[in-house]
Amino acid sequence: MADGTVDFAAASRAALQDPQLRGNFRRAMDGLMGKRAAQFPDAAEWRGVRELAAAVRLRALAKLPELLERLEENCSRNGITVHWAATTAEANAIALDILRKVDAKLVVKGKSMVTEEMHLNAVLEDHGIEVLESDLGEYIVQLDGTMPSHIIMPAIHLNTKQIAHLFKRKIKDAESREDAAYLTDLARRVLRAKFLAADVGMSGVNAAVAETGTLCLIENEGNGRMCTTVPPVHIAFMGLEKVVEKLEDVPPVISLLPRSATGQPITTYVNMISGPRKSGEKDGPREVHLVILDNGRSSIYADPELRDTLRCIRCGACMNHCPVYTKVGGHAYEAPYPGPIGKILVPQIEGLETRGALPHACTMCNACVEICPVKIPIVEIMGRLRVEAVRPGGAVKDGGAKASRAEAMVWSGWAAMNASPTAYRIATLAMSRLGNAAPSSLPLLKDWTRVDNEAVRSKPRFATRTLHDLARAKGIPDA
């Protein structure tokens, strides 16, 4: 929109009118939920490992400032250059500075949600640097010119036929074959040449170990390992919350993340990066850089309730089980983090002025909370953000941006009505007698009765007799 506000309602309506998109998501989500359930047949084991992983994340957050300092110290000792960025603009400037120093022309990237948050690809391309996503799903959406629609499976909104048509249009000499094995091999051939020619490789970080100065990266395709070892320079990006205290804290996360995300018993590759190539070693980059991004996370951390947002290990399970996300898909959110975790993280990072609608895109069914492997109280945080949106001067950026004087007056009247037995009886009597005569076009009712200006819902009808009337008719006296 012109004022920068993202219109989630309009984007959602467009998604709901796309039967192909809804069919793709329904099949994908059903499959992911079934695979995830099969990985946790023992409820006691699920509860135990979940408690352990949540404890790891809570302990890390409790010591976050100290652990970040220790991480920098040990990374530096290992030969990793650590950079701190307060904003995405600073992080992009750091990346550009490193690339200029090595005269980089081609960058290959492994999966990194932080670089999506930074819009790094667009920044690099604006400065004449070619950047290629090497994760298959990310490569597909890059060719398509769209954002990832899921944090684990970026191209989950597309089926094999759509991907085949995309490759035919975008890749030279590609055959028009709706064959997943052929399409994967085609992408692999393109990417292998780029790995060998790249000046710099980039990646995300699943966990950074303060105790040892080790960057942990898990993946399934081997592309992450190629990005971090083949090019002469490796730049890793992480949000400041990704630090853990000890190396022994990593296995609980590795145990839960792939099982929750894709229904795999374990991820294919676990990369532990503790520095650049040493004398006598035959592979690895000459330089390793770690960019630690804040971008509003310090403000989130400062609030004891909102801090739980930072527990997230980016498994995407909350999305797979969310009745809203599974209907509209990830692009409706127009954000790097869609679904339930995005509905609490993005408004805190970008502000409630532009993202205040997201916390309301929730049924409060609690499915995301029940499935979260690190027990983030997503629904409670969602409720808090709804309050922050109408309460000026709160802890969240642009607090009070959605405040409405008319709504405040309505709630004040509601509170006064319920505080007075006489007022309550008069009001409920009036609603039972006159409420059904109110026209559907009344502003207070239009959202209940219309979608895209077409009357498609039945107007709510008030009961002709109040609860007190019915109780008295049964001989139950008023308390």
Secondary structure, 3 states (H helix, E strand, C coil): CCCCCCCHHHHHHHHHCCHHHHHHHHHHHHHHHHHHHHHCCCHHHHHHHHHHHHHHHHHHHHCHHHHHHHHHHHHHHHCEEEEEECCHHHHHHHHHHHHHHCCCCEEEECCCHHHHHHCHHHHHHHCCCEEEECCHHHHHHHHHCCCCCCCCCCCCCCCHHHHHHHHHHHCCCCCCCCCHHHHHHHHHHHHHHHHHHCCEEEECCCEEECCCCEEEEEECCCHHHHHHHCCCEEEEEEEHHHEECCHHHHHHHHHHHHHHHCCCCCCCEEEEECCCCCCCCCCCCCEEEEEEECCCHHHHHHCCCHHHHHHCCCCCHHHHCCCCHHHHCCHHHCCCCCHHHHHHHHHHHHCHHHHCCHHHCCCCCCHHHHHCCCCCCHHHHHHHHHHHHHCCCCCCCCCCCCCCHHHHHHHHHHHHHHHCHHHHHHHHHHHHHHHHHCCCCCHHHHHHHEECCEECCCCCCCCCCCHHHHHHHCCCCCC
